[in-house]
Every structure is written in C-alpha cells, then in structure tokens.
Amino acid sequence: MNRCRKHICGAFLGLLLGAISPGAVRAGEWVSLFDGQTLSGWTKVEGRRGGSTWEVVDGAIVGSGQSSMLYSPKGDYKNFRFRAEVKINDHGNSGMYFRCPLADGDFGKGYEAQIDSTHSDPIRTGSIYGFLHVYKQLVPPDTWFTYEVQVVDRNWRGMVIPHIKVSINDEVLFEFLDRTNAWQKGYFAFQQHDPGSKVQIRKIEVMELDERGR
C-alpha cells in the first residue's frame, strides 16, 4: 500500500473511531453527566440567603448548607431516561429536577422528583412535586437508591403531552400524564433544600430518546 493510500485509510479509521467513541452521544445509550471527581460543567445557583456548598466527596456530589440549585451542563433535554444514585440524610429534603429552566431563587422550576424520607414536609421520595404525591416512605434515610425518570411526549386522546414514568431501584412506581404540558425541555438539576439537609448523588446518567421513546 502506498503512502497516500495509507494516509487516506488512516484518516477514515480515525473518523470511524471518533464516531463510535465512548463519549459520543447517541440516542438509546447511557451517557454519564458526572466524572466522579469534579463538578466540571455543572452550575451552582445560590438561593437568596447564599451559603450553600456543593462539593465532591468520595466519588459523590454532596449538597449542604442553605438553599441552592445545581444545574447540568446541557439545558435542552426533552425526551429521555434520567437516573442517579441518591442518598438523603434523616430529616433531609432535596429534589431531582428535569426539564428545568436555569433560574434564580431558592428553588428551581420544572418537574421535581422529590427526595425526602423523613423531612417535616410529608411529600416523600417518588413524588412529582406539585403534580402527583406519595406519602409513604419508600426508601429509608441514609440509604443509597437508584432514582429514574423517563419522559417522552406522546399523543394521548389528540393531545401531545409528557408521559412521565418514575422508578426506584428499577421498580416502576407509576406513569403520570401531564395534561397541562407544564415544561417542554430544560436542564437536569439537584436541590439543596435547607441547612438541616444533606444530599449525596453519584452515577448521574442520561439516555436521550427519540419521539417514539426509543
């Protein structure tokens, strides 16, 4: 093989390997949003009081202190599966947000999958806050669990609306159809609720889906 042909073949192979590299984003595959070591790409937005802390400790993101939000690097997620391993302290409160606009204030907007085992707020883990509430404790405090939401806009009786499926530890709790179509796309985010709360998050992943949910 002459030098020119080798160069062309090498360039083609490089493009091919680049197209299928582990970091490439493709529909139907899980992509990590957290490197396990830094908050690279994530954005903290303080609440009105300030004084919150987001840091990486032993491979997990830890939120503590006053109220604030931590937003994902990308903000146009629409149809997806989104999951993370989460732990909340006793009497703690947090939230895993999706289709969330980047906004100031103590708490973000968008859909919130509640994280709460024993807080004074009786709305527990598994709830879509403000839409569908669970009052039974499904996960004890200080216990790691896998939280997953799947969101796909689908036709329902002539309306294209979000179908939101919530799972804990791979068990589906429910599928909620939001006929208000409240939030169309946005960031993922995590909430630091109050000084008595400490939330820990690791293994944050997203699988983007097409309009058919595939």
FENUR-V753552 format. One record per run of one state. SS is the DSSP state (2 for helix, 1 for strand, 0 for the rest). FROM is the first residue (numbers start at 1). LEN is the number of residues. If there is no record, write none. Layout:
BEGIN
ss from len
SS FROM LEN
SS FROM LEN
END
This chain:
BEGIN
ss from len
0 1 2
2 3 17
0 20 11
1 31 2
0 33 10
1 43 4
0 47 5
1 52 6
0 58 2
1 60 6
0 66 2
1 68 4
0 72 5
1 77 1
0 78 2
1 80 9
0 89 5
1 94 7
0 101 10
1 111 5
0 116 12
1 128 1
0 129 3
1 132 1
0 133 12
1 145 12
0 157 2
1 159 10
0 169 2
1 171 8
0 179 7
1 186 7
0 193 6
1 199 10
0 209 6
END
